[in-house]
Amino acid sequence: MSLIPSFFGNRRGNGFDPFSVDLWDPFKNMPSLSQENSAFVNSRVDWKETPEAHVFKADLPGLKKEEVKVEIEDDRVLQISGERNVEKEDKNDTWHRVERSSGKFSRRFRLPENVKMDQVKACMENGVLTVTVPKVELKKADVKTIQISG
């Protein structure tokens, strides 16, 4: 049963979907992000800086480490990319909802000058990619006390 009167359009499907409420969607006919870009939008990354390193954590649920690529370019750009493949469809299956995104994703971050680009490490555990970029140790300035004469 529709919660919105029929003057918003008859949006009832051919079958009953127990997981959907038949609501009017004012944004239905507006242009949206393509399916290829939707995975890009949904790849969330946290970046924190510790005294020793810059640490990036990316949520990549359902991906294997072989499906993810971590690269560092010469101009100090960290790129995390990969692809979520579309699940194979069987002609006999009836889909009630498709919400998981698929397609290519890519995130790029310009690193500061104080990083050791040759010592970057990455690991993937439970769908979370962690990239650690060590920082260059800053030399503490030698402080010399000057005697004041007079």
N, CA, C and O atoms as a GROMACS GRO file, in nm:
protein
  600
    1MET      N    1   0.083  -0.118   0.000
    1MET     CA    2   0.000   0.000   0.000
    1MET      C    3   0.087   0.123   0.000
    1MET      O    4   0.183   0.132   0.077
    2SER      N    5   0.056   0.215  -0.082
    2SER     CA    6   0.134   0.336  -0.094
    2SER      C    7   0.103   0.432   0.019
    2SER      O    8  -0.012   0.449   0.058
    3LEU      N    9   0.207   0.496   0.070
    3LEU     CA   10   0.188   0.597   0.174
    3LEU      C   11   0.160   0.734   0.115
    3LEU      O   12   0.115   0.824   0.187
    4ILE      N   13   0.186   0.752  -0.014
    4ILE     CA   14   0.166   0.880  -0.081
    4ILE      C   15   0.052   0.862  -0.182
    4ILE      O   16   0.047   0.761  -0.251
    5PRO      N   17  -0.037   0.959  -0.190
    5PRO     CA   18  -0.149   0.946  -0.285
    5PRO      C   19  -0.101   0.928  -0.428
    5PRO      O   20   0.013   0.960  -0.462
    6SER      N   21  -0.191   0.875  -0.511
    6SER     CA   22  -0.157   0.841  -0.648
    6SER      C   23  -0.130   0.961  -0.737
    6SER      O   24  -0.080   0.943  -0.847
    7PHE      N   25  -0.162   1.085  -0.694
    7PHE     CA   26  -0.136   1.200  -0.780
    7PHE      C   27   0.014   1.227  -0.796
    7PHE      O   28   0.053   1.310  -0.878
    8PHE      N   29   0.099   1.159  -0.717
    8PHE     CA   30   0.243   1.169  -0.736
    8PHE      C   31   0.291   1.067  -0.838
    8PHE      O   32   0.411   1.059  -0.866
    9GLY      N   33   0.203   0.992  -0.891
    9GLY     CA   34   0.241   0.892  -0.991
    9GLY      C   35   0.223   0.752  -0.938
    9GLY      O   36   0.242   0.726  -0.819
   10ASN      N   37   0.188   0.663  -1.025
   10ASN     CA   38   0.172   0.524  -0.987
   10ASN      C   39   0.307   0.456  -0.993
   10ASN      O   40   0.358   0.428  -1.102
   11ARG      N   41   0.367   0.430  -0.878
   11ARG     CA   42   0.502   0.375  -0.873
   11ARG      C   43   0.501   0.230  -0.828
   11ARG      O   44   0.605   0.177  -0.789
   12ARG      N   45   0.389   0.168  -0.833
   12ARG     CA   46   0.382   0.030  -0.789
   12ARG      C   47   0.443  -0.062  -0.893
   12ARG      O   48   0.423  -0.046  -1.013
   13GLY      N   49   0.519  -0.159  -0.843
   13GLY     CA   50   0.583  -0.253  -0.934
   13GLY      C   51   0.490  -0.368  -0.965
   13GLY      O   52   0.374  -0.370  -0.924
   14ASN      N   53   0.542  -0.465  -1.040
   14ASN     CA   54   0.462  -0.582  -1.077
   14ASN      C   55   0.445  -0.678  -0.960
   14ASN      O   56   0.348  -0.754  -0.955
   15GLY      N   57   0.540  -0.674  -0.865
   15GLY     CA   58   0.534  -0.768  -0.755
   15GLY      C   59   0.538  -0.695  -0.622
   15GLY      O   60   0.557  -0.574  -0.617
   16PHE      N   61   0.520  -0.770  -0.516
   16PHE     CA   62   0.524  -0.714  -0.382
   16PHE      C   63   0.665  -0.721  -0.329
   16PHE      O   64   0.727  -0.828  -0.331
   17ASP      N   65   0.717  -0.609  -0.280
   17ASP     CA   66   0.851  -0.605  -0.222
   17ASP      C   67   0.834  -0.579  -0.073
   17ASP      O   68   0.801  -0.466  -0.034
   18PRO      N   69   0.856  -0.680   0.012
   18PRO     CA   70   0.833  -0.662   0.156
   18PRO      C   71   0.935  -0.571   0.223
   18PRO      O   72   0.913  -0.528   0.336
   19PHE      N   73   1.047  -0.540   0.155
   19PHE     CA   74   1.151  -0.458   0.213
   19PHE      C   75   1.146  -0.313   0.168
   19PHE      O   76   1.235  -0.235   0.201
   20SER      N   77   1.045  -0.276   0.096
   20SER     CA   78   1.038  -0.141   0.043
   20SER      C   79   0.907  -0.076   0.083
   20SER      O   80   0.802  -0.141   0.089
   21VAL      N   81   0.915   0.052   0.110
   21VAL     CA   82   0.796   0.132   0.133
   21VAL      C   83   0.777   0.215   0.008
   21VAL      O   84   0.871   0.281  -0.037
   22ASP      N   85   0.659   0.213  -0.048
   22ASP     CA   86   0.634   0.279  -0.175
   22ASP      C   87   0.618   0.430  -0.152
   22ASP      O   88   0.506   0.481  -0.150
   23LEU      N   89   0.730   0.499  -0.135
   23LEU     CA   90   0.730   0.643  -0.112
   23LEU      C   91   0.761   0.718  -0.240
   23LEU      O   92   0.831   0.668  -0.328
   24TRP      N   93   0.708   0.837  -0.250
   24TRP     CA   94   0.739   0.924  -0.362
   24TRP      C   95   0.880   0.976  -0.346
   24TRP      O   96   0.917   1.023  -0.238
   25ASP      N   97   0.960   0.970  -0.450
   25ASP     CA   98   1.098   1.016  -0.448
   25ASP      C   99   1.110   1.139  -0.537
   25ASP      O  100   1.106   1.126  -0.659
   26PRO      N  101   1.124   1.259  -0.478
   26PRO     CA  102   1.132   1.380  -0.560
   26PRO      C  103   1.259   1.388  -0.643
   26PRO      O  104   1.264   1.466  -0.738
   27PHE      N  105   1.361   1.309  -0.611
   27PHE     CA  106   1.487   1.314  -0.682
   27PHE      C  107   1.502   1.202  -0.784
   27PHE      O  108   1.608   1.184  -0.843
   28LYS      N  109   1.394   1.125  -0.806
   28LYS     CA  110   1.401   1.007  -0.891
   28LYS      C  111   1.449   1.038  -1.033
   28LYS      O  112   1.531   0.963  -1.087
   29ASN      N  113   1.400   1.145  -1.093
   29ASN     CA  114   1.433   1.174  -1.232
   29ASN      C  115   1.550   1.271  -1.248
   29ASN      O  116   1.582   1.312  -1.359
   30MET      N  117   1.615   1.307  -1.137
   30MET     CA  118   1.730   1.396  -1.146
   30MET      C  119   1.854   1.316  -1.184
   30MET      O  120   1.864   1.198  -1.150
   31PRO      N  121   1.946   1.379  -1.257
   31PRO     CA  122   2.069   1.306  -1.291
   31PRO      C  123   2.146   1.274  -1.163
   31PRO      O  124   2.153   1.355  -1.070
   32SER      N  125   2.203   1.157  -1.160
   32SER     CA  126   2.278   1.116  -1.042
   32SER      C  127   2.416   1.068  -1.085
   32SER      O  128   2.449   1.067  -1.203
   33LEU      N  129   2.494   1.030  -0.986
   33LEU     CA  130   2.626   0.976  -1.015
   33LEU      C  131   2.611   0.845  -1.090
   33LEU      O  132   2.520   0.767  -1.061
   34SER      N  133   2.698   0.822  -1.182
   34SER     CA  134   2.690   0.696  -1.256
   34SER      C  135   2.729   0.581  -1.165
   34SER      O  136   2.791   0.601  -1.060
   35GLN      N  137   2.691   0.461  -1.204
   35GLN     CA  138   2.722   0.343  -1.125
   35GLN      C  139   2.873   0.327  -1.111
   35GLN      O  140   2.921   0.277  -1.009
   36GLU      N  141   2.947   0.368  -1.213
   36GLU     CA  142   3.092   0.355  -1.209
   36GLU      C  143   3.152   0.442  -1.101
   36GLU      O  144   3.253   0.405  -1.041
   37ASN      N  145   3.093   0.559  -1.074
   37ASN     CA  146   3.148   0.650  -0.976
   37ASN      C  147   3.094   0.626  -0.836
   37ASN      O  148   3.150   0.681  -0.740
   38SER      N  149   2.990   0.548  -0.820
   38SER     CA  150   2.930   0.533  -0.689
   38SER      C  151   3.024   0.465  -0.591
   38SER      O  152   3.023   0.498  -0.472
   39ALA      N  153   3.106   0.371  -0.635
   39ALA     CA  154   3.201   0.306  -0.545
   39ALA      C  155   3.306   0.407  -0.499
   39ALA      O  156   3.350   0.402  -0.385
   40PHE      N  157   3.345   0.498  -0.586
   40PHE     CA  158   3.442   0.601  -0.553
   40PHE      C  159   3.389   0.688  -0.440
   40PHE      O  160   3.462   0.722  -0.347
   41VAL      N  161   3.264   0.724  -0.449
   41VAL     CA  162   3.205   0.810  -0.348
   41VAL      C  163   3.199   0.737  -0.214
   41VAL      O  164   3.215   0.799  -0.110
   42ASN      N  165   3.175   0.608  -0.217
   42ASN     CA  166   3.157   0.533  -0.094
   42ASN      C  167   3.286   0.483  -0.030
   42ASN      O  168   3.280   0.423   0.077
   43SER      N  169   3.401   0.506  -0.091
   43SER     CA  170   3.525   0.461  -0.028
   43SER      C  171   3.571   0.569   0.069
   43SER      O  172   3.622   0.673   0.028
   44ARG      N  173   3.553   0.544   0.196
   44ARG     CA  174   3.584   0.640   0.302
   44ARG      C  175   3.726   0.619   0.352
   44ARG      O  176   3.770   0.505   0.371
   45VAL      N  177   3.798   0.729   0.372
   45VAL     CA  178   3.936   0.723   0.416
   45VAL      C  179   3.957   0.821   0.531
   45VAL      O  180   3.916   0.937   0.523
   46ASP      N  181   4.022   0.774   0.637
   46ASP     CA  182   4.064   0.860   0.748
   46ASP      C  183   4.214   0.882   0.735
   46ASP      O  184   4.288   0.790   0.698
   47TRP      N  185   4.261   1.004   0.766
   47TRP     CA  186   4.404   1.037   0.761
   47TRP      C  187   4.439   1.104   0.893
   47TRP      O  188   4.387   1.211   0.926
   48LYS      N  189   4.529   1.039   0.967
   48LYS     CA  190   4.575   1.101   1.091
   48LYS      C  191   4.726   1.112   1.089
   48LYS      O  192   4.795   1.034   1.023
   49GLU      N  193   4.775   1.210   1.161
   49GLU     CA  194   4.920   1.231   1.171
   49GLU      C  195   4.961   1.207   1.315
   49GLU      O  196   4.905   1.266   1.407
   50THR      N  197   5.059   1.118   1.333
   50THR     CA  198   5.116   1.092   1.464
   50THR      C  199   5.256   1.153   1.465
   50THR      O  200   5.303   1.199   1.360
   51PRO      N  201   5.322   1.156   1.576
   51PRO     CA  202   5.460   1.210   1.576
   51PRO      C  203   5.555   1.133   1.486
   51PRO      O  204   5.655   1.187   1.440
   52GLU      N  205   5.523   1.004   1.458
   52GLU     CA  206   5.613   0.920   1.378
   52GLU      C  207   5.572   0.904   1.233
   52GLU      O  208   5.656   0.878   1.148
   53ALA      N  209   5.441   0.919   1.203
   53ALA     CA  210   5.396   0.883   1.067
   53ALA      C  211   5.261   0.947   1.034
   53ALA      O  212   5.191   1.000   1.121
   54HIS      N  213   5.227   0.939   0.905
   54HIS     CA  214   5.093   0.970   0.856
   54HIS      C  215   5.026   0.834   0.836
   54HIS      O  216   5.082   0.746   0.771
   55VAL      N  217   4.905   0.817   0.891
   55VAL     CA  218   4.836   0.689   0.885
   55VAL      C  219   4.702   0.709   0.814
   55VAL      O  220   4.621   0.792   0.854
   56PHE      N  221   4.681   0.630   0.708
   56PHE     CA  222   4.557   0.633   0.630
   56PHE      C  223   4.482   0.502   0.656
   56PHE      O  224   4.542   0.395   0.652
   57LYS      N  225   4.352   0.512   0.683
   57LYS     CA  226   4.269   0.393   0.700
   57LYS      C  227   4.150   0.405   0.606
   57LYS      O  228   4.074   0.501   0.612
   58ALA      N  229   4.136   0.306   0.519
   58ALA     CA  230   4.029   0.305   0.419
   58ALA      C  231   3.938   0.186   0.443
   58ALA      O  232   3.984   0.073   0.455
   59ASP      N  233   3.807   0.213   0.449
   59ASP     CA  234   3.709   0.105   0.460
   59ASP      C  235   3.682   0.048   0.322
   59ASP      O  236   3.628   0.116   0.235
   60LEU      N  237   3.721  -0.076   0.302
   60LEU     CA  238   3.702  -0.145   0.174
   60LEU      C  239   3.639  -0.282   0.197
   60LEU      O  240   3.702  -0.384   0.169
   61PRO      N  241   3.516  -0.285   0.250
   61PRO     CA  242   3.455  -0.413   0.283
   61PRO      C  243   3.433  -0.501   0.161
   61PRO      O  244   3.392  -0.454   0.055
   62GLY      N  245   3.462  -0.628   0.178
   62GLY     CA  246   3.438  -0.724   0.071
   62GLY      C  247   3.548  -0.734  -0.032
   62GLY      O  248   3.540  -0.816  -0.123
   63LEU      N  249   3.652  -0.651  -0.019
   63LEU     CA  250   3.762  -0.657  -0.116
   63LEU      C  251   3.879  -0.736  -0.059
   63LEU      O  252   3.905  -0.733   0.061
   64LYS      N  253   3.949  -0.806  -0.147
   64LYS     CA  254   4.071  -0.877  -0.111
   64LYS      C  255   4.188  -0.784  -0.139
   64LYS      O  256   4.176  -0.690  -0.218
   65LYS      N  257   4.301  -0.810  -0.075
   65LYS     CA  258   4.417  -0.724  -0.095
   65LYS      C  259   4.466  -0.726  -0.241
   65LYS      O  260   4.528  -0.631  -0.287
   66GLU      N  261   4.436  -0.835  -0.313
   66GLU     CA  262   4.476  -0.843  -0.454
   66GLU      C  263   4.392  -0.751  -0.542
   66GLU      O  264   4.431  -0.722  -0.656
   67GLU      N  265   4.278  -0.704  -0.493
   67GLU     CA  266   4.190  -0.617  -0.570
   67GLU      C  267   4.215  -0.469  -0.542
   67GLU      O  268   4.146  -0.382  -0.597
   68VAL      N  269   4.312  -0.439  -0.455
   68VAL     CA  270   4.343  -0.302  -0.415
   68VAL      C  271   4.486  -0.270  -0.454
   68VAL      O  272   4.575  -0.354  -0.443
   69LYS      N  273   4.509  -0.148  -0.500
   69LYS     CA  274   4.642  -0.104  -0.538
   69LYS      C  275   4.677   0.023  -0.460
   69LYS      O  276   4.597   0.116  -0.453
   70VAL      N  277   4.798   0.026  -0.400
   70VAL     CA  278   4.848   0.143  -0.329
   70VAL      C  279   4.974   0.188  -0.401
   70VAL      O  280   5.068   0.110  -0.418
   71GLU      N  281   4.975   0.315  -0.445
   71GLU     CA  282   5.089   0.368  -0.521
   71GLU      C  283   5.131   0.503  -0.463
   71GLU      O  284   5.050   0.578  -0.408
   72ILE      N  285   5.261   0.532  -0.478
   72ILE     CA  286   5.313   0.664  -0.442
   72ILE      C  287   5.383   0.719  -0.565
   72ILE      O  288   5.474   0.656  -0.619
   73GLU      N  289   5.341   0.836  -0.608
   73GLU     CA  290   5.402   0.901  -0.723
   73GLU      C  291   5.518   0.989  -0.677
   73GLU      O  292   5.529   1.023  -0.559
   74ASP      N  293   5.605   1.024  -0.772
   74ASP     CA  294   5.724   1.102  -0.740
   74ASP      C  295   5.693   1.237  -0.675
   74ASP      O  296   5.771   1.287  -0.594
   75ASP      N  297   5.581   1.294  -0.710
   75ASP     CA  298   5.548   1.425  -0.654
   75ASP      C  299   5.469   1.412  -0.524
   75ASP      O  300   5.383   1.495  -0.495
   76ARG      N  301   5.498   1.307  -0.446
   76ARG     CA  302   5.441   1.284  -0.313
   76ARG      C  303   5.290   1.271  -0.313
   76ARG      O  304   5.222   1.330  -0.229
   77VAL      N  305   5.236   1.195  -0.407
   77VAL     CA  306   5.092   1.171  -0.412
   77VAL      C  307   5.068   1.023  -0.382
   77VAL      O  308   5.120   0.935  -0.450
   78LEU      N  309   4.988   0.998  -0.277
   78LEU     CA  310   4.948   0.863  -0.242
   78LEU      C  311   4.817   0.834  -0.312
   78LEU      O  312   4.722   0.912  -0.302
   79GLN      N  313   4.811   0.721  -0.383
   79GLN     CA  314   4.687   0.682  -0.451
   79GLN      C  315   4.644   0.544  -0.406
   79GLN      O  316   4.722   0.449  -0.409
   80ILE      N  317   4.518   0.536  -0.364
   80ILE     CA  318   4.456   0.408  -0.327
   80ILE      C  319   4.347   0.382  -0.430
   80ILE      O  320   4.255   0.463  -0.445
   81SER      N  321   4.356   0.269  -0.500
   81SER     CA  322   4.258   0.242  -0.605
   81SER      C  323   4.225   0.093  -0.607
   81SER      O  324   4.292   0.011  -0.545
   82GLY      N  325   4.120   0.061  -0.680
   82GLY     CA  326   4.079  -0.078  -0.693
   82GLY      C  327   3.948  -0.087  -0.767
   82GLY      O  328   3.900   0.010  -0.826
   83GLU      N  329   3.889  -0.206  -0.762
   83GLU     CA  330   3.763  -0.226  -0.833
   83GLU      C  331   3.678  -0.330  -0.760
   83GLU      O  332   3.725  -0.436  -0.721
   84ARG      N  333   3.552  -0.294  -0.744
   84ARG     CA  334   3.453  -0.390  -0.694
   84ARG      C  335   3.379  -0.444  -0.815
   84ARG      O  336   3.319  -0.368  -0.891
   85ASN      N  337   3.384  -0.574  -0.834
   85ASN     CA  338   3.318  -0.635  -0.949
   85ASN      C  339   3.170  -0.657  -0.922
   85ASN      O  340   3.129  -0.684  -0.809
   86VAL      N  341   3.091  -0.646  -1.026
   86VAL     CA  342   2.948  -0.670  -1.017
   86VAL      C  343   2.925  -0.819  -1.000
   86VAL      O  344   2.989  -0.901  -1.065
   87GLU      N  345   2.833  -0.853  -0.911
   87GLU     CA  346   2.800  -0.993  -0.889
   87GLU      C  347   2.732  -1.049  -1.014
   87GLU      O  348   2.648  -0.983  -1.074
   88LYS      N  349   2.769  -1.170  -1.051
   88LYS     CA  350   2.711  -1.232  -1.170
   88LYS      C  351   2.562  -1.256  -1.148
   88LYS      O  352   2.521  -1.305  -1.043
   89GLU      N  353   2.484  -1.222  -1.248
   89GLU     CA  354   2.339  -1.237  -1.238
   89GLU      C  355   2.297  -1.370  -1.300
   89GLU      O  356   2.347  -1.412  -1.404
   90ASP      N  357   2.204  -1.432  -1.234
   90ASP     CA  358   2.143  -1.554  -1.286
   90ASP      C  359   2.003  -1.517  -1.333
   90ASP      O  360   1.929  -1.449  -1.262
   91LYS      N  361   1.968  -1.561  -1.452
   91LYS     CA  362   1.838  -1.527  -1.512
   91LYS      C  363   1.720  -1.570  -1.423
   91LYS      O  364   1.612  -1.513  -1.432
   92ASN      N  365   1.742  -1.671  -1.338
   92ASN     CA  366   1.634  -1.722  -1.254
   92ASN      C  367   1.621  -1.646  -1.122
   92ASN      O  368   1.524  -1.667  -1.048
   93ASP      N  369   1.716  -1.556  -1.091
   93ASP     CA  370   1.712  -1.482  -0.965
   93ASP      C  371   1.620  -1.362  -0.976
   93ASP      O  372   1.608  -1.300  -1.081
   94THR      N  373   1.555  -1.330  -0.866
   94THR     CA  374   1.473  -1.210  -0.857
   94THR      C  375   1.537  -1.119  -0.754
   94THR      O  376   1.544  -1.153  -0.636
   95TRP      N  377   1.584  -1.003  -0.799
   95TRP     CA  378   1.648  -0.907  -0.710
   95TRP      C  379   1.542  -0.814  -0.652
   95TRP      O  380   1.462  -0.759  -0.726
   96HIS      N  381   1.542  -0.798  -0.521
   96HIS     CA  382   1.450  -0.707  -0.455
   96HIS      C  383   1.515  -0.572  -0.429
   96HIS      O  384   1.447  -0.470  -0.425
   97ARG      N  385   1.646  -0.570  -0.413
   97ARG     CA  386   1.716  -0.445  -0.387
   97ARG      C  387   1.863  -0.464  -0.420
   97ARG      O  388   1.922  -0.568  -0.388
   98VAL      N  389   1.923  -0.365  -0.486
   98VAL     CA  390   2.067  -0.365  -0.514
   98VAL      C  391   2.121  -0.233  -0.462
   98VAL      O  392   2.100  -0.128  -0.524
   99GLU      N  393   2.190  -0.238  -0.349
   99GLU     CA  394   2.242  -0.116  -0.287
   99GLU      C  395   2.394  -0.114  -0.277
   99GLU      O  396   2.454  -0.008  -0.264
  100ARG      N  397   2.456  -0.231  -0.284
  100ARG     CA  398   2.602  -0.233  -0.274
  100ARG      C  399   2.661  -0.178  -0.403
  100ARG      O  400   2.619  -0.215  -0.513
  101SER      N  401   2.757  -0.091  -0.389
  101SER     CA  402   2.814  -0.028  -0.507
  101SER      C  403   2.919  -0.119  -0.570
  101SER      O  404   2.979  -0.203  -0.503
  102SER      N  405   2.940  -0.100  -0.698
  102SER     CA  406   3.042  -0.174  -0.770
  102SER      C  407   3.107  -0.078  -0.869
  102SER      O  408   3.052   0.028  -0.899
  103GLY      N  409   3.223  -0.117  -0.918
  103GLY     CA  410   3.295  -0.034  -1.012
  103GLY      C  411   3.432   0.004  -0.957
  103GLY      O  412   3.475  -0.047  -0.854
  104LYS      N  413   3.497   0.093  -1.029
  104LYS     CA  414   3.631   0.136  -0.991
  104LYS      C  415   3.624   0.248  -0.890
  104LYS      O  416   3.529   0.327  -0.889
  105PHE      N  417   3.725   0.255  -0.804
  105PHE     CA  418   3.736   0.367  -0.712
  105PHE      C  419   3.882   0.410  -0.706
  105PHE      O  420   3.972   0.331  -0.733
  106SER      N  421   3.902   0.535  -0.672
  106SER     CA  422   4.038   0.589  -0.662
  106SER      C  423   4.035   0.709  -0.569
  106SER      O  424   3.950   0.797  -0.583
  107ARG      N  425   4.128   0.712  -0.475
  107ARG     CA  426   4.143   0.826  -0.386
  107ARG      C  427   4.290   0.868  -0.390
  107ARG      O  428   4.380   0.784  -0.388
  108ARG      N  429   4.313   1.000  -0.397
  108ARG     CA  430   4.449   1.053  -0.406
  108ARG      C  431   4.470   1.155  -0.295
  108ARG      O  432   4.382   1.235  -0.264
  109PHE      N  433   4.591   1.152  -0.235
  109PHE     CA  434   4.626   1.243  -0.126
  109PHE      C  435   4.766   1.297  -0.150
  109PHE      O  436   4.860   1.221  -0.173
  110ARG      N  437   4.780   1.430  -0.145
  110ARG     CA  438   4.914   1.492  -0.155
  110ARG      C  439   4.977   1.488  -0.017
  110ARG      O  440   4.923   1.540   0.080
  111LEU      N  441   5.095   1.424  -0.012
  111LEU     CA  442   5.165   1.409   0.115
  111LEU      C  443   5.252   1.531   0.142
  111LEU      O  444   5.299   1.596   0.048
  112PRO      N  445   5.274   1.563   0.268
  112PRO     CA  446   5.364   1.675   0.300
  112PRO      C  447   5.509   1.639   0.269
  112PRO      O  448   5.540   1.524   0.238
  113GLU      N  449   5.596   1.736   0.279
  113GLU     CA  450   5.737   1.715   0.243
  113GLU      C  451   5.815   1.630   0.342
  113GLU      O  452   5.920   1.577   0.308
  114ASN      N  453   5.764   1.615   0.463
  114ASN     CA  454   5.841   1.546   0.567
  114ASN      C  455   5.814   1.395   0.574
  114ASN      O  456   5.810   1.339   0.683
  115VAL      N  457   5.797   1.328   0.459
  115VAL     CA  458   5.768   1.184   0.459
  115VAL      C  459   5.883   1.104   0.397
  115VAL      O  460   5.958   1.154   0.313
  116LYS      N  461   5.894   0.980   0.442
  116LYS     CA  462   5.991   0.886   0.385
  116LYS      C  463   5.916   0.802   0.283
  116LYS      O  464   5.855   0.700   0.317
  117MET      N  465   5.921   0.844   0.158
  117MET     CA  466   5.843   0.777   0.054
  117MET      C  467   5.891   0.635   0.026
  117MET      O  468   5.814   0.555  -0.027
  118ASP      N  469   6.014   0.603   0.059
  118ASP     CA  470   6.067   0.470   0.031
  118ASP      C  471   6.038   0.370   0.144
  118ASP      O  472   6.079   0.254   0.135
  119GLN      N  473   5.967   0.412   0.249
  119GLN     CA  474   5.939   0.323   0.362
  119GLN      C  475   5.788   0.308   0.390
  119GLN      O  476   5.749   0.278   0.503
  120VAL      N  477   5.706   0.329   0.288
  120VAL     CA  478   5.561   0.319   0.304
  120VAL      C  479   5.522   0.173   0.321
  120VAL      O  480   5.574   0.085   0.252
  121LYS      N  481   5.430   0.147   0.414
  121LYS     CA  482   5.381   0.010   0.437
  121LYS      C  483   5.230   0.010   0.431
  121LYS      O  484   5.164   0.107   0.470
  122ALA      N  485   5.174  -0.100   0.382
  122ALA     CA  486   5.029  -0.115   0.374
  122ALA      C  487   4.990  -0.255   0.420
  122ALA      O  488   5.059  -0.352   0.392
  123CYS      N  489   4.878  -0.263   0.492
  123CYS     CA  490   4.825  -0.394   0.531
  123CYS      C  491   4.673  -0.387   0.528
  123CYS      O  492   4.613  -0.281   0.545
  124MET      N  493   4.612  -0.503   0.505
  124MET     CA  494   4.467  -0.511   0.496
  124MET      C  495   4.418  -0.616   0.594
  124MET      O  496   4.465  -0.730   0.595
  125GLU      N  497   4.322  -0.575   0.678
  125GLU     CA  498   4.269  -0.667   0.776
  125GLU      C  499   4.122  -0.637   0.798
  125GLU      O  500   4.084  -0.523   0.827
  126ASN      N  501   4.038  -0.739   0.784
  126ASN     CA  502   3.893  -0.727   0.805
  126ASN      C  503   3.831  -0.614   0.723
  126ASN      O  504   3.744  -0.542   0.773
  127GLY      N  505   3.873  -0.599   0.598
  127GLY     CA  506   3.814  -0.498   0.510
  127GLY      C  507   3.862  -0.357   0.533
  127GLY      O  508   3.806  -0.263   0.477
  128VAL      N  509   3.966  -0.339   0.616
  128VAL     CA  510   4.022  -0.207   0.642
  128VAL      C  511   4.167  -0.206   0.593
  128VAL      O  512   4.250  -0.283   0.641
  129LEU      N  513   4.195  -0.117   0.499
  129LEU     CA  514   4.331  -0.099   0.448
  129LEU      C  515   4.398   0.008   0.533
  129LEU      O  516   4.344   0.118   0.550
  130THR      N  517   4.517  -0.023   0.586
  130THR     CA  518   4.594   0.074   0.664
  130THR      C  519   4.725   0.100   0.590
  130THR      O  520   4.803   0.008   0.566
  131VAL      N  521   4.748   0.227   0.556
  131VAL     CA  522   4.872   0.268   0.489
  131VAL      C  523   4.946   0.358   0.586
  131VAL      O  524   4.892   0.458   0.633
  132THR      N  525   5.071   0.322   0.617
  132THR     CA  526   5.153   0.399   0.709
  132THR      C  527   5.269   0.461   0.632
  132THR      O  528   5.348   0.391   0.569
  133VAL      N  529   5.278   0.593   0.639
  133VAL     CA  530   5.383   0.668   0.571
  133VAL      C  531   5.469   0.733   0.679
  133VAL      O  532   5.428   0.834   0.738
  134PRO      N  533   5.589   0.676   0.706
  134PRO     CA  534   5.674   0.732   0.812
  134PRO      C  535   5.718   0.875   0.780
  134PRO      O  536   5.732   0.914   0.664
  135LYS      N  537   5.740   0.951   0.887
  135LYS     CA  538   5.786   1.089   0.872
  135LYS      C  539   5.937   1.096   0.890
  135LYS      O  540   5.995   1.013   0.960
  136VAL      N  541   5.999   1.195   0.828
  136VAL     CA  542   6.141   1.221   0.845
  136VAL      C  543   6.159   1.277   0.985
  136VAL      O  544   6.085   1.364   1.030
  137GLU      N  545   6.260   1.224   1.053
  137GLU     CA  546   6.286   1.274   1.188
  137GLU      C  547   6.346   1.413   1.178
  137GLU      O  548   6.444   1.436   1.108
  138LEU      N  549   6.283   1.504   1.249
  138LEU     CA  550   6.334   1.640   1.250
  138LEU      C  551   6.449   1.651   1.349
  138LEU      O  552   6.438   1.607   1.464
  139LYS      N  553   6.557   1.709   1.302
  139LYS     CA  554   6.671   1.728   1.390
  139LYS      C  555   6.639   1.843   1.484
  139LYS      O  556   6.593   1.950   1.443
  140LYS      N  557   6.666   1.819   1.611
  140LYS     CA  558   6.644   1.926   1.708
  140LYS      C  559   6.759   2.025   1.693
  140LYS      O  560   6.876   1.988   1.680
  141ALA      N  561   6.722   2.148   1.696
  141ALA     CA  562   6.823   2.253   1.681
  141ALA      C  563   6.916   2.250   1.801
  141ALA      O  564   6.873   2.242   1.916
  142ASP      N  565   7.046   2.259   1.771
  142ASP     CA  566   7.144   2.268   1.879
  142ASP      C  567   7.134   2.407   1.939
  142ASP      O  568   7.149   2.508   1.870
  143VAL      N  569   7.110   2.410   2.066
  143VAL     CA  570   7.098   2.539   2.135
  143VAL      C  571   7.227   2.561   2.212
  143VAL      O  572   7.267   2.479   2.296
  144LYS      N  573   7.290   2.671   2.184
  144LYS     CA  574   7.415   2.706   2.252
  144LYS      C  575   7.391   2.834   2.330
  144LYS      O  576   7.346   2.935   2.276
  145THR      N  577   7.421   2.826   2.459
  145THR     CA  578   7.402   2.942   2.542
  145THR      C  579   7.522   3.034   2.527
  145THR      O  580   7.636   2.990   2.532
  146ILE      N  581   7.494   3.160   2.509
  146ILE     CA  582   7.599   3.261   2.490
  146ILE      C  583   7.612   3.341   2.620
  146ILE      O  584   7.514   3.394   2.672
  147GLN      N  585   7.733   3.347   2.670
  147GLN     CA  586   7.759   3.427   2.790
  147GLN      C  587   7.751   3.574   2.756
  147GLN      O  588   7.803   3.618   2.654
  148ILE      N  589   7.689   3.647   2.842
  148ILE     CA  590   7.680   3.791   2.824
  148ILE      C  591   7.786   3.856   2.910
  148ILE      O  592   7.790   3.836   3.032
  149SER      N  593   7.870   3.934   2.846
  149SER     CA  594   7.976   4.000   2.922
  149SER      C  595   7.930   4.139   2.965
  149SER      O  596   7.838   4.196   2.908
  150GLY      N  597   7.996   4.190   3.066
  150GLY     CA  598   7.966   4.328   3.099
  150GLY      C  599   7.948   4.359   3.236
  150GLY      O  600   7.922   4.475   3.270
   0.00000   0.00000   0.00000
